[in-house]
Amino acid sequence: MNDPCILVPGLRTRWATAENPDALPGRGGSAGGGRKGRPCVVGLQPGQTLVLAQAQGTSGRVRRIWLTIRDRSPAMLRGLRLRCFWDGAATAAVDAPVGDFFGHGLGVISAFESAWFSSPEGRSFVCTLPMPFRTGMRIELVNESAMAEDMVFYEVDFTVGDRIEPEAGYLHAHWRREPKGILGQDFLILPELSGRGRFLGACFSVIPDTASYGRAWWGEGEVKAFIDDDGDLPTLCGTGTEDYIGTGWAQGRYGHLWQGCPVADETRFRYGFYRLHGPDPVVFDRRLRLSIQRIGWTAPDKLVHMRASRPPLRFLHGPEVDLDRLDTWRTGIFERAGDDWASCAWFYLDRPESGLPELAPVAERIAGL
């Protein structure tokens, strides 16, 4: 239905909301006799699961999800867990903190608009990625925080009766975090994934290790995509972190169609950014693994801090250096280990289960935010 003038026989529109949670024909607004009676779900308690939408025994396509909540703290944005199950699968294809799934890294909500995600005024969560299913679907919101969310407003817009092409993939989302790394070891955006599919992009959160490196630039790492039969070297290799999201020479706050950095907190030295692969698809037939290097750049004034903090320091393509003997005026690209990285990767796969690790416990998701 990309062409709005095409009328598809048998296609039916459904909206799942608190006013019509089962998205049934002729049942919207029944709680208030047709007036505004139940616009939201009140009191989603810790440990409670709210089914946002479901369909059984039919093909269809989720076309838009809109959500807003009263508590938009980091603990809630990382504590609420969004799960999407396709075609009766036992494990969720989408399994991520609600904030990160909708493009809000660091547990910080901000206004932005991209091709598939938006938050017009920094108070809502919107996704328009197509989510096809062949025999059914279920979308859940799980409160894994320690607090009740007293108001959940939502709308899941979907159609039933769609003809799903054999080549259509299932939408997946995978979140992971590594608060610390090993010198020279890259952050994995996606562990090795098996199947045929398309990587859509990712939302990133970075808390640079200022205790070790001060305010030295952290974003020289290259994104690498290991596709199908790649070995030690990838098919796709970028040039640097800010380059990957379409800017250059460090990064400030912006939000564009296919790339953006909604959070560039120079005071706390924290960054939340995204890159979407719409016009430039990243496709694979058998395997995919994605990573980004933990690499930074230092200038002479930054070495003074490092001498005091004494982190392991290794300039690229060289041995670890002795800070006591290092020339004060040395500049260059160096390996970093202590930066806190997290990502939520979106992708289509030819199967409703990815086999990737389950979402980390909530304590790991919210630590340090």
C-alpha angles and dihedrals in degrees: 000000000000088000106064093204093063111098109206115207114234096014114134130191122225133183118196110203138144085266090057108014094173093046090230123170113261095005104098115126095008093138090069100033091257095318126095101295110144112013094159144018109256120215113007097192127210108280093017123129122213117198105219096185141347141176131183135194095014142086119239149137131247104222106177139009121196122181138167132178135185098232107061097167121135089253091058098039089054095032097057110080122206116206128181122189122193128202097350095304116169094224129047120257091201110045114157145117108281095238096051094044090058093047101265107129127192091028087281120129118210139163115269142133128213134164095274106013134046146163107192097198103007093263104094146045122232130177126177100175108134112249111192125192131182106202106008149320143214127197119194138185113206121194105218094160124103092245137070117248101220099196128033116177116183146160124192110190115199143150129224128207094043119156102236112206116233089239094054113116130213119250115247134179126193125189126195139163136199113186091185134022141190119259107267095011117120127228111250113229089180125010113221110306123199125211139043118303155111130265109224101187141268146255114228136202120194128183104181118218099251092167089067105027105023111212096330112143111271103186110085093106119123123225112233128193116198106201129194107310099010115136126185093339126054132230092226121046126170129201106236144333099267089041090056091059093049103260133089146215095035123322140261132184119302140130121211136167098269103012140024151147108224092173121048102152105181092177096056092025096233130138136199118183144152144207124198123197102213106131091024106051121200104210133177136184104201114358143012134186123175130193143162125211124243096229132141142177128237135202127197095265090055094054090067090066092045092053088058097043094038101208119175103274126195123166113217116279092010142086125272108283133229106240091204091060099036117118108250090224096055115126129179152107115301141180118257128200111174104060117120109232129183132170142180111208123198121203145153119238133185091239135050095237124055103190091226120141118282121259114282119255116274094250089062092046096054102034112128097003 
